[in-house]
Amino acid sequence: MSYGTALGWLIQSITMSGATRPGDLDPSFDPGSGVEAGALVVQDDGKLIIGGGFTNYNGTAVANIARLNPDGSLDTNYLGSGGSIGAMQRLADGKLLVGGHFSEFGGLPRDQIAKLNADGSIDPAFVPQAGFKGYYPQIFALAVQTDGKIIAGGTFELTSVTNVNIVRLQSDGSVDPGFSVRNLGSVLALAVQPDGKIILGGTFGIRRVNADGTPDASFGPVSVSVPPATTYSVSVNAIHLYQDGRILIAGYFARVNGEIRNNIARLTSGGVVDAGFDPGTGSDARLRAMVVEPDGQIIVGGSFSNFNAFPRLQLARLLPDGAVDLGFKCDVDSSALTNRNPFFFGPYALGLQADGKVILTGVFQAVNGSERPGLARIFAGDSTDEAPRIITSPVDLTVSEGTNLTLNADLAGVPFPSIQWLLKGSAIAGASGHTLRLQNVLSKDAGDYAIAISNSLSVVTGLVARLTVLPAPSIPGAADVGFGPGDALENPRSFSLPGGALRSWINSVAAQPDGKILAAGIFSSFDGVMAKGFVRLNGDGSLDRAFLSNAIALKSDLPYVDDVVVQSDGKILLAGNYSSVQGGSSILLGRLSRLNADATSDPTFIESVEADYPLGNGFRIAQRPDGKLLLSGGSLHFSVGGNRRGASEV
């Protein structure tokens, strides 16, 4: 039997048996030796156009763009050729916008953006006149308004207008002078609302502007952040706009408006985090691509290995509420790409065909174990109802008292199963996820753990895992296991890596008369809750959330605290850093503050001390018996009531 006959038989047998599952590779689409593309467009006729930085498709020379037939073969009648492509946008008339980094396209001068006819030839009526400039000007995102105007975002400056990283062009390529956006980082994603407002995503997070580029006061502001220890900056790489105005964003971030949302979040039309979309712990690495199916299910691609602690290799599908679709499994593998930076692995673009199949392209070598270098097509569609299964259960463990640990089970089942963890045969209250987090384990937590899952088809209980807990040492100096601060800090370190962002650490602690404990330092969260460098713990180590709420509301501009002292009257002295805007730039300066015992404002204390450097350089407070304060630190000068000093007495 020939290879072609065998392949045809395989395709026919799969189709006739109905054996395909969502996430299965479609063998009828064969890209041969493949290609690593970064952008794609699916045409109505089933053909697709791919763009990126490549010069060959399955042995045939091409120039960064190619059109493929529905079976993956090259459409040799397509005329497109040019420079490196970072974004593509199909137009209603069948033409195609391409943007990237190039000075010519199709043999004609074209500055970073070009318009192609349906056959790939250059549209001579569109000549960009923005004057892109910069170290390496590049377009990453394109969007078209209903009036035909074109919005281009990326990393660039312009000679024609003062905009940076974004521009709006008329349909002929000339600059629209009535559009101006200020203070943006790199623009990586765009979406235009029906009312003409524009959603921008990038290294600045997410913003919405009016049709003229002015900030939309009805949106947000939305805070998108990464942990303090992160070397890479925030990025919003993909945006999906729902018909009801909600906004889905994906990229690289850890929190949105202070709430944990690892790399994916959904917002209301006003920029508030949508509590109806909960992705759990999200992906464990960045997302680069996203497509939403007609039924609301969401396929995401990136460089991750797990999604909400479920093994999912670089591709996952989520239910409309953010839960992982356990009926969809597709492993996109880049491990065979040696001597490559894993940062760049994974799908970069996803496309949805009219028949529900999904195209993916990017930096990978195999899909579900089959060779598919950089380009593949998979089946999607509805997941078939399936009785719940426990794929992996926790194993027996022996730990010491005071340990934090997580028990995890990998599951399957459609509809998504209900979950209940059991200890010694009894249900554990609130333990209804596939991971069970045990903090500050004590001897009472020892015993046999199991997980029970159920859906409309069946009920299954997993194997028992026995947890043995060894007593903590009781010698002087041993840790008090009765004090449990949970996960405390993210990425705790005593120093920052060169060129990296700040690590998290505690600078100072102080006890209040009632036994509660104040902790100050450099951190943005404590035990998973947003914090601003200052928290209070109860006597057992748990977080005092009422105190924290007061502290954040009062000192929202004070991200780091260097020292904390409790006065004899219970009031709290803080030496910290705050954001000061000078000359249009936000800088950190030192400040001395005093709060009431519950972290509310003390109106009797005048904040007259300011340091010319952040106070994280060893700033300390000492109080004399007469109540006066001594201040010292790494700053060259303190300003007390406008008078500059080295060390100060207040």
C-alpha positions as CSV (number, residue, x, y, z in Angstrom):
1,M,0.0,0.0,0.0
2,S,1.4,3.4,-1.0
3,Y,1.8,6.3,1.6
4,G,-1.0,8.3,-0.1
5,T,-3.4,5.3,-0.1
6,A,-2.6,4.6,3.6
7,L,-3.2,8.2,4.5
8,G,-6.5,8.3,2.7
9,W,-7.6,5.1,4.3
10,L,-6.7,6.6,7.8
11,I,-8.6,9.8,7.1
12,Q,-11.6,7.8,5.9
13,S,-11.6,5.5,8.8
14,I,-11.4,8.3,11.3
15,T,-14.3,10.2,9.6
16,M,-16.5,7.1,9.3
17,S,-16.0,5.9,12.9
18,G,-16.5,9.3,14.4
19,A,-13.5,8.6,16.6
20,T,-12.0,12.1,16.6
21,R,-12.0,14.0,19.8
22,P,-11.5,17.7,20.4
23,G,-7.8,18.4,20.2
24,D,-7.0,15.5,17.9
25,L,-4.6,16.2,15.0
26,D,-6.3,16.5,11.6
27,P,-4.2,14.3,9.3
28,S,-5.8,15.7,6.1
29,F,-3.8,18.9,6.6
30,D,-0.1,18.2,5.9
31,P,2.3,21.1,5.9
32,G,5.3,18.8,5.1
33,S,8.5,20.3,6.5
34,G,6.4,23.1,8.0
35,V,7.2,26.7,8.8
36,E,7.4,28.9,11.9
37,A,4.9,31.7,11.3
38,G,3.7,34.4,13.6
39,A,0.4,35.5,12.0
40,L,-2.4,33.8,10.0
41,V,-5.7,34.6,8.4
42,V,-8.3,32.0,7.4
43,Q,-10.2,32.8,4.2
44,D,-13.8,32.0,3.5
45,D,-12.9,29.4,0.9
46,G,-10.8,27.4,3.4
47,K,-7.5,28.6,2.3
48,L,-5.2,30.3,4.8
49,I,-2.5,32.9,4.6
50,I,0.5,32.7,7.0
51,G,3.0,35.4,7.6
52,G,6.2,35.8,9.6
53,G,9.9,35.6,9.0
54,F,10.5,32.6,6.8
55,T,12.0,32.0,3.3
56,N,10.8,28.5,2.6
57,Y,7.6,26.5,2.7
58,N,8.0,22.7,2.4
59,G,10.9,23.0,0.0
60,T,9.6,26.0,-2.1
61,A,11.1,29.4,-1.8
62,V,8.8,32.1,-0.4
63,A,9.3,35.5,1.1
64,N,7.7,35.8,4.6
65,I,4.2,35.2,3.4
66,A,2.4,32.2,1.8
67,R,-1.1,31.1,0.9
68,L,-2.0,27.5,1.6
69,N,-4.7,25.3,0.2
70,P,-7.1,23.5,2.6
71,D,-4.9,20.4,2.6
72,G,-1.8,22.4,3.6
73,S,-0.1,22.4,0.2
74,L,1.3,25.7,-1.1
75,D,-0.9,27.8,-3.4
76,T,1.7,28.6,-6.0
77,N,-0.6,31.2,-7.7
78,Y,-0.3,33.6,-4.7
79,L,1.9,36.6,-5.5
80,G,2.6,37.9,-2.0
81,S,6.2,38.5,-1.0
82,G,8.1,41.0,1.1
83,G,9.7,41.6,4.5
84,S,9.1,40.2,8.0
85,I,5.5,40.2,9.1
86,G,4.2,40.6,12.6
87,A,0.5,41.2,12.0
88,M,-2.2,40.6,9.3
89,Q,-5.8,41.8,9.0
90,R,-8.2,40.7,6.4
91,L,-10.5,43.3,4.9
92,A,-14.1,43.0,3.9
93,D,-13.3,43.3,0.2
94,G,-10.9,40.4,0.4
95,K,-7.8,42.4,0.5
96,L,-5.2,42.0,3.2
97,L,-3.3,44.3,5.4
98,V,0.2,43.2,6.5
99,G,2.4,44.9,9.1
100,G,5.8,44.2,10.4
101,H,9.4,45.3,9.9
102,F,10.1,46.1,6.2
103,S,10.8,48.9,3.9
104,E,9.5,47.2,0.7
105,F,6.8,44.7,-0.1
106,G,6.1,43.1,-3.5
107,G,9.0,45.0,-5.0
108,L,7.6,48.4,-4.1
109,P,8.6,50.8,-1.3
110,R,6.3,50.2,1.7
111,D,7.1,51.6,5.2
112,Q,6.2,48.8,7.7
113,I,2.7,48.3,6.4
114,A,1.2,47.3,3.0
115,K,-2.1,46.4,1.5
116,L,-2.3,43.4,-0.8
117,N,-4.9,42.5,-3.4
118,A,-6.7,39.1,-3.2
119,D,-4.0,37.5,-5.4
120,G,-1.2,38.8,-3.2
121,S,-0.1,41.6,-5.4
122,I,0.4,45.1,-4.0
123,D,-2.5,47.5,-3.9
124,P,-0.9,50.6,-5.5
125,A,-3.6,52.9,-4.0
126,F,-2.4,52.3,-0.5
127,V,0.9,54.1,0.3
128,P,1.8,54.5,4.0
129,Q,3.0,58.0,4.8
130,A,3.4,57.8,8.6
131,G,7.2,57.9,8.6
132,F,8.0,55.0,10.9
133,K,11.3,55.4,12.7
134,G,13.2,54.1,15.8
135,Y,15.8,51.5,16.6
136,Y,13.8,48.7,15.1
137,P,10.3,49.9,14.1
138,Q,7.8,47.1,13.9
139,I,4.1,46.6,13.8
140,F,2.6,43.9,16.0
141,A,-1.2,44.6,15.8
142,L,-3.7,45.9,13.2
143,A,-7.3,46.8,13.4
144,V,-9.8,48.3,10.9
145,Q,-12.6,50.7,11.8
146,T,-16.0,50.6,10.2
147,D,-15.1,53.7,8.2
148,G,-12.1,52.0,6.7
149,K,-9.5,53.8,8.8
150,I,-6.6,51.6,10.0
151,I,-5.1,51.4,13.4
152,A,-1.5,50.1,13.7
153,G,0.2,49.3,16.9
154,G,3.7,48.2,17.7
155,T,7.1,49.6,18.7
156,F,7.9,52.7,16.7
157,E,8.2,56.4,16.5
158,L,6.7,58.6,13.8
159,T,8.1,61.5,11.8
160,S,4.7,62.8,10.8
161,V,2.9,63.0,14.2
162,T,3.9,62.9,17.9
163,N,2.3,59.5,18.5
164,V,4.5,56.7,19.8
165,N,3.8,53.0,19.2
166,I,0.3,53.7,17.7
167,V,-1.0,55.5,14.6
168,R,-4.2,55.7,12.7
169,L,-4.1,55.8,8.9
170,Q,-6.7,56.8,6.3
171,S,-7.7,54.2,3.8
172,D,-5.1,55.5,1.4
173,G,-2.2,55.2,3.9
174,S,-2.0,58.9,4.9
175,V,-1.9,59.7,8.6
176,D,-5.1,60.7,10.4
177,P,-4.1,63.8,12.4
178,G,-7.2,63.7,14.5
179,F,-6.0,60.6,16.4
180,S,-3.5,61.0,19.2
181,V,-2.6,58.7,22.1
182,R,0.0,59.5,24.8
183,N,2.3,57.6,27.1
184,L,2.0,54.1,25.7
185,G,4.5,51.2,25.9
186,S,4.6,48.7,23.0
187,V,1.2,48.0,21.6
188,L,0.7,44.2,21.0
189,A,-3.1,43.8,20.6
190,L,-6.0,45.9,19.4
191,A,-9.8,45.7,19.3
192,V,-12.3,48.3,18.0
193,Q,-15.7,48.4,19.7
194,P,-18.9,49.0,17.8
195,D,-19.1,52.5,19.3
196,G,-15.8,53.4,17.9
197,K,-13.8,53.2,21.1
198,I,-10.5,51.3,20.9
199,I,-9.0,48.8,23.3
200,L,-5.3,48.7,23.5
201,G,-3.1,45.9,25.0
202,G,0.6,45.8,25.4
203,T,3.5,46.2,27.8
204,F,1.4,48.9,29.6
205,G,-1.4,46.4,30.4
206,I,-4.8,47.4,28.9
207,R,-6.4,50.8,28.2
208,R,-9.4,52.0,26.3
209,V,-9.4,55.3,24.4
210,N,-12.1,57.3,22.6
211,A,-12.3,57.5,18.8
212,D,-9.9,60.4,18.9
213,G,-7.4,58.7,21.1
214,T,-8.2,60.5,24.3
215,P,-8.5,58.3,27.5
216,D,-11.9,56.9,28.1
217,A,-12.9,58.0,31.6
218,S,-15.6,55.3,31.8
219,F,-13.0,52.5,31.6
220,G,-10.9,51.4,34.6
221,P,-8.2,52.3,35.2
222,V,-7.2,48.6,35.0
223,S,-4.0,47.6,36.9
224,V,-2.2,44.7,35.3
225,S,0.9,43.5,37.1
226,V,3.6,40.8,37.5
227,P,5.2,39.5,40.7
228,P,8.1,41.6,42.1
229,A,10.7,38.9,41.2
230,T,9.8,38.9,37.5
231,T,12.5,39.8,35.0
232,Y,10.0,40.2,32.1
233,S,7.5,43.0,32.0
234,V,3.7,42.8,31.7
235,S,2.3,42.1,28.3
236,V,-1.2,41.8,27.0
237,N,-0.8,39.9,23.8
238,A,-4.3,39.1,22.8
239,I,-7.8,40.7,23.2
240,H,-11.2,39.3,22.4
241,L,-14.2,41.6,22.5
242,Y,-17.6,40.0,23.3
243,Q,-20.8,41.2,21.8
244,D,-22.1,42.3,25.2
245,G,-19.0,44.5,25.7
246,R,-17.0,42.2,28.0
247,I,-13.3,42.0,27.2
248,L,-11.1,38.9,27.4
249,I,-7.3,39.5,27.7
250,A,-4.4,37.1,27.6
251,G,-0.7,37.5,27.9
252,Y,1.9,37.6,30.7
253,F,0.7,38.9,34.0
254,A,-0.2,37.7,37.5
255,R,-2.8,40.1,38.8
256,V,-5.5,42.3,37.4
257,N,-6.9,45.0,39.7
258,G,-5.1,43.2,42.6
259,E,-6.9,39.9,41.9
260,I,-4.9,36.8,41.0
261,R,-5.4,36.1,37.3
262,N,-2.4,34.3,35.9
263,N,-2.1,35.3,32.2
264,I,-5.8,35.4,31.4
265,A,-8.7,37.5,32.7
266,R,-12.1,38.7,31.6
267,L,-13.3,42.3,32.3
268,T,-16.6,44.0,32.2
269,S,-17.2,46.7,29.7
270,G,-16.2,49.2,32.5
271,G,-12.8,47.5,33.2
272,V,-13.8,45.6,36.3
273,V,-12.6,42.0,36.8
274,D,-15.5,39.7,35.8
275,A,-16.0,37.3,38.7
276,G,-17.9,35.0,36.5
277,F,-14.7,33.9,34.7
278,D,-12.4,32.1,37.1
279,P,-9.4,30.3,35.5
280,G,-8.0,29.1,38.9
281,T,-4.2,29.3,38.9
282,G,-4.3,29.9,35.1
283,S,-1.3,29.0,32.9
284,D,2.2,28.6,34.4
285,A,3.8,30.6,31.6
286,R,2.8,33.3,29.1
287,L,-0.1,33.1,26.6
288,R,0.4,34.5,23.1
289,A,-2.6,33.5,21.1
290,M,-6.3,33.0,21.8
291,V,-9.5,32.3,19.8
292,V,-13.1,32.1,21.1
293,E,-15.4,29.5,19.5
294,P,-19.0,30.3,18.7
295,D,-20.2,28.5,21.8
296,G,-18.0,30.6,24.0
297,Q,-15.3,28.1,24.6
298,I,-11.8,29.6,24.6
299,I,-8.7,28.0,23.1
300,V,-5.4,29.5,24.3
301,G,-1.8,28.9,23.1
302,G,1.5,29.8,24.7
303,S,4.6,28.4,26.3
304,F,2.9,26.8,29.3
305,S,3.0,23.2,30.6
306,N,0.0,23.4,33.0
307,F,-3.2,25.2,33.1
308,N,-4.9,25.5,36.6
309,A,-2.6,22.6,37.6
310,F,-3.9,20.3,34.8
311,P,-1.2,19.1,32.5
312,R,-1.7,21.0,29.2
313,L,1.2,21.4,26.9
314,Q,1.2,24.8,25.1
315,L,-2.5,24.5,24.2
316,A,-5.7,24.3,26.3
317,R,-9.4,24.9,25.9
318,L,-11.4,26.6,28.6
319,L,-15.1,26.5,29.2
320,P,-16.9,29.9,29.1
321,D,-16.5,30.3,32.9
322,G,-12.7,29.7,32.7
323,A,-12.6,26.1,33.9
324,V,-10.4,23.7,31.8
325,D,-12.3,21.7,29.3
326,L,-11.3,18.2,30.3
327,G,-12.6,16.8,27.1
328,F,-10.1,18.7,25.0
329,K,-6.5,17.5,25.0
330,C,-3.8,18.6,22.5
331,D,-0.1,18.4,23.3
332,V,2.0,20.9,21.4
333,D,5.6,19.9,21.9
334,S,8.7,22.0,21.3
335,S,11.2,19.9,23.2
336,A,12.9,18.7,20.1
337,L,14.0,22.2,19.2
338,T,17.4,22.1,20.7
339,N,19.6,25.2,21.3
340,R,16.5,27.4,21.3
341,N,15.3,29.6,24.1
342,P,12.1,28.1,25.6
343,F,10.8,31.6,26.2
344,F,9.8,31.6,22.5
345,F,8.2,28.2,22.3
346,G,4.5,27.6,21.6
347,P,1.7,28.7,19.3
348,Y,1.8,32.4,18.2
349,A,-1.4,32.5,16.2
350,L,-4.7,30.5,16.2
351,G,-7.3,30.6,13.4
352,L,-10.9,29.2,13.5
353,Q,-12.2,27.7,10.3
354,A,-15.9,27.7,9.3
355,D,-16.1,23.9,9.9
356,G,-14.9,24.4,13.5
357,K,-11.4,23.1,13.0
358,V,-8.5,25.2,14.4
359,I,-5.2,26.1,12.7
360,L,-2.2,26.8,14.9
361,T,1.2,28.1,14.0
362,G,4.3,29.1,15.9
363,V,7.5,27.6,17.4
364,F,6.9,23.9,17.9
365,Q,7.9,20.6,16.4
366,A,5.1,18.1,17.1
367,V,1.4,17.9,17.9
368,N,0.1,14.9,19.8
369,G,3.3,13.0,19.0
370,S,3.1,13.6,15.2
371,E,5.7,15.7,13.4
372,R,4.2,19.1,12.6
373,P,7.0,21.7,12.5
374,G,5.3,25.0,13.3
375,L,2.0,24.4,11.6
376,A,-0.9,22.1,12.2
377,R,-4.7,21.7,12.1
378,I,-6.7,20.1,14.9
379,F,-10.3,19.0,15.4
380,A,-12.3,21.1,17.9
381,G,-16.1,20.9,18.2
382,D,-18.0,19.8,21.3
383,S,-16.5,17.4,23.8
384,T,-18.3,14.1,24.1
385,D,-19.9,13.3,27.4
386,E,-17.5,11.1,29.4
387,A,-17.7,9.4,32.7
388,P,-15.2,10.9,35.2
389,R,-11.8,9.4,35.5
390,I,-8.9,10.0,37.9
391,I,-5.8,10.0,35.8
392,T,-3.3,10.5,38.6
393,S,-3.9,10.5,42.4
394,P,-1.7,11.9,45.2
395,V,1.0,9.5,46.6
396,D,1.8,8.7,50.2
397,L,3.8,11.5,51.9
398,T,5.7,12.0,55.1
399,V,6.3,15.6,56.2
400,S,7.1,17.5,59.4
401,E,4.7,19.7,61.2
402,G,4.7,23.3,59.9
403,T,5.1,22.1,56.2
404,N,3.0,23.6,53.4
405,L,2.0,21.1,50.7
406,T,-0.4,20.6,47.8
407,L,-2.1,17.4,46.9
408,N,-3.1,17.2,43.2
409,A,-5.2,14.9,41.0
410,D,-5.4,15.0,37.2
411,L,-8.9,14.3,36.0
412,A,-11.0,13.7,33.0
413,G,-14.7,13.9,32.5
414,V,-17.4,15.7,30.5
415,P,-19.4,17.5,31.9
416,F,-16.7,18.9,34.3
417,P,-16.9,16.7,37.4
418,S,-17.9,17.9,40.9
419,I,-15.0,17.3,43.2
420,Q,-14.8,16.5,46.9
421,W,-11.6,15.7,49.0
422,L,-12.0,13.3,51.9
423,L,-9.9,12.9,55.0
424,K,-10.4,9.6,56.8
425,G,-13.6,9.1,54.8
426,S,-15.2,12.4,55.7
427,A,-15.6,15.4,53.4
428,I,-13.2,18.3,54.0
429,A,-15.2,21.5,54.0
430,G,-14.5,23.8,51.1
431,A,-12.1,21.3,49.4
432,S,-13.8,21.1,46.0
433,G,-11.0,21.7,43.5
434,H,-8.6,19.2,42.0
435,T,-5.8,20.6,44.1
436,L,-5.9,20.6,47.9
437,R,-3.6,23.1,49.6
438,L,-2.6,22.2,53.2
439,Q,-0.9,25.1,55.0
440,N,1.1,24.7,58.2
441,V,0.4,21.0,58.5
442,L,-0.1,19.7,62.1
443,S,-0.4,16.3,63.6
444,K,-4.2,16.5,63.4
445,D,-3.9,16.7,59.6
446,A,-2.4,13.2,59.3
447,G,-4.5,10.4,57.8
448,D,-5.8,8.9,54.6
449,Y,-6.8,11.4,51.9
450,A,-8.9,10.6,48.9
451,I,-10.7,12.5,46.1
452,A,-14.2,11.7,44.9
453,I,-15.5,13.0,41.6
454,S,-18.8,12.8,39.9
455,N,-20.8,14.0,36.9
456,S,-24.1,13.0,35.4
457,L,-22.6,9.7,34.2
458,S,-20.8,8.2,37.2
459,V,-19.1,8.7,40.6
460,V,-15.5,7.7,41.1
461,T,-13.3,7.8,44.2
462,G,-9.5,7.8,43.8
463,L,-6.9,5.8,45.6
464,V,-6.1,6.6,49.2
465,A,-2.9,8.7,49.9
466,R,-1.6,8.4,53.4
467,L,-0.2,11.6,55.0
468,T,2.2,11.0,57.9
469,V,3.1,14.0,60.0
470,L,6.2,14.0,62.1
471,P,6.2,16.1,65.3
472,A,8.0,19.4,65.2
473,P,11.1,19.7,67.4
474,S,10.4,21.4,70.7
475,I,13.9,22.5,71.6
476,P,14.6,26.2,72.2
477,G,14.9,28.1,68.9
478,A,12.8,25.6,67.0
479,A,10.0,27.1,64.8
480,D,6.6,27.5,66.5
481,V,4.3,25.5,64.3
482,G,1.3,27.2,66.0
483,F,2.2,30.3,64.0
484,G,1.3,29.9,60.4
485,P,1.6,32.9,58.0
486,G,0.4,30.8,55.0
487,D,2.4,31.3,51.8
488,A,3.6,34.7,53.1
489,L,5.7,36.3,50.3
490,E,5.9,35.5,46.7
491,N,9.5,34.7,45.6
492,P,11.2,35.7,48.8
493,R,14.9,36.7,48.5
494,S,17.3,38.8,50.4
495,F,18.6,40.6,47.3
496,S,17.6,41.4,43.7
497,L,19.2,39.8,40.7
498,P,21.2,42.1,38.4
499,G,19.0,43.6,35.8
500,G,15.9,42.0,37.3
501,A,13.0,43.4,39.3
502,L,12.9,43.7,43.0
503,R,12.6,40.5,45.1
504,S,10.3,40.2,48.0
505,W,11.4,40.4,51.6
506,I,10.5,41.5,55.1
507,N,12.5,44.5,56.4
508,S,11.0,45.0,59.9
509,V,8.6,43.4,62.3
510,A,7.0,44.9,65.5
511,A,4.5,43.5,68.0
512,Q,1.5,45.4,69.2
513,P,0.3,45.2,72.8
514,D,-2.5,42.8,71.9
515,G,-0.1,40.3,70.5
516,K,-0.7,41.1,66.8
517,I,2.3,41.5,64.6
518,L,3.2,44.2,62.1
519,A,5.4,43.2,59.2
520,A,6.9,45.7,56.8
521,G,9.1,45.2,53.7
522,I,9.2,45.0,49.9
523,F,6.3,43.0,48.6
524,S,3.1,43.4,46.6
525,S,1.1,40.5,48.2
526,F,1.0,38.4,51.3
527,D,-0.4,34.9,51.4
528,G,-1.9,35.5,48.0
529,V,-3.7,38.7,49.0
530,M,-2.7,42.1,47.5
531,A,-0.6,44.2,49.9
532,K,1.5,47.3,49.7
533,G,4.6,46.4,51.7
534,F,2.8,46.5,55.1
535,V,0.5,43.9,56.8
536,R,-0.7,42.9,60.2
537,L,-0.9,39.3,61.3
538,N,-3.1,37.8,64.0
539,G,-1.4,35.9,66.9
540,D,-1.6,32.6,64.9
541,G,0.0,34.1,61.8
542,S,-3.1,34.6,59.8
543,L,-3.6,37.8,57.9
544,D,-5.7,40.6,59.5
545,R,-7.6,41.6,56.4
546,A,-9.5,44.5,58.0
547,F,-6.3,46.1,58.9
548,L,-4.9,45.5,55.4
549,S,-7.9,47.1,53.8
550,N,-7.4,50.2,55.9
551,A,-3.7,50.3,55.1
552,I,-4.1,50.0,51.3
553,A,-6.9,52.6,51.2
554,L,-4.8,55.1,53.2
555,K,-1.3,54.4,51.7
556,S,-2.1,53.3,48.1
557,D,1.0,55.2,46.9
558,L,3.3,53.6,49.4
559,P,4.5,50.4,47.8
560,Y,7.5,49.6,50.0
561,V,8.1,50.0,53.8
562,D,11.5,49.9,55.4
563,D,10.8,50.2,59.1
564,V,7.9,50.0,61.5
565,V,7.8,51.0,65.2
566,V,4.9,50.8,67.6
567,Q,4.7,53.7,70.0
568,S,3.7,53.3,73.7
569,D,0.2,54.7,72.8
570,G,-0.3,52.0,70.1
571,K,0.2,54.3,67.2
572,I,2.3,53.0,64.3
573,L,5.3,54.8,62.7
574,L,6.3,53.8,59.2
575,A,9.3,54.8,57.1
576,G,8.6,54.0,53.5
577,N,8.8,54.9,49.9
578,Y,6.1,56.7,47.9
579,S,5.5,57.7,44.3
580,S,6.1,61.3,43.6
581,V,5.5,62.9,40.2
582,Q,8.3,65.3,39.2
583,G,8.7,66.7,35.7
584,G,6.2,64.2,34.4
585,S,8.1,61.2,35.7
586,S,7.1,59.1,38.7
587,I,10.0,58.6,41.1
588,L,10.3,57.1,44.6
589,L,11.1,59.3,47.6
590,G,11.2,58.5,51.3
591,R,8.6,59.5,53.8
592,L,7.8,59.1,57.5
593,S,4.1,58.4,58.4
594,R,2.1,57.7,61.5
595,L,-1.1,55.6,61.6
596,N,-3.5,54.8,64.3
597,A,-3.4,51.2,65.7
598,D,-6.0,50.1,63.1
599,A,-4.1,51.6,60.1
600,T,-6.4,54.6,59.8
601,S,-5.0,58.0,59.4
602,D,-3.6,59.9,62.4
603,P,-4.5,63.5,61.6
604,T,-2.4,64.8,64.5
605,F,0.9,63.8,62.7
606,I,2.3,66.1,60.0
607,E,4.2,64.2,57.3
608,S,7.0,66.7,57.0
609,V,9.9,64.3,56.4
610,E,11.1,63.5,52.9
611,A,14.3,61.8,51.8
612,D,16.0,62.4,48.5
613,Y,16.5,58.7,47.9
614,P,14.1,55.8,48.5
615,L,14.2,54.7,52.1
616,G,15.0,51.1,51.3
617,N,18.7,52.0,51.7
618,G,18.8,51.2,55.4
619,F,16.4,53.8,56.8
620,R,15.6,53.3,60.4
621,I,13.4,54.9,63.1
622,A,14.2,55.1,66.9
623,Q,12.1,56.8,69.5
624,R,13.6,58.5,72.5
625,P,12.0,58.3,76.0
626,D,10.8,61.9,75.5
627,G,8.8,60.8,72.4
628,K,11.1,62.5,69.8
629,L,12.2,60.4,66.8
630,L,15.6,59.7,65.5
631,L,15.8,58.9,61.7
632,S,18.8,57.5,59.8
633,G,19.3,55.9,56.5
634,G,21.0,55.7,53.1
635,S,19.8,59.1,51.8
636,L,22.2,61.9,51.4
637,H,19.8,64.3,52.9
638,F,16.5,64.4,54.7
639,S,14.1,67.3,54.3
640,V,12.3,68.1,57.6
641,G,9.9,70.9,57.1
642,G,11.9,72.0,54.1
643,N,15.3,71.9,55.9
644,R,17.8,69.5,54.5
645,R,19.8,67.3,57.0
646,G,21.9,64.1,57.0
647,A,20.4,62.3,60.0
648,S,17.4,63.9,61.5
649,E,15.5,64.4,64.8
650,V,11.8,65.1,64.6
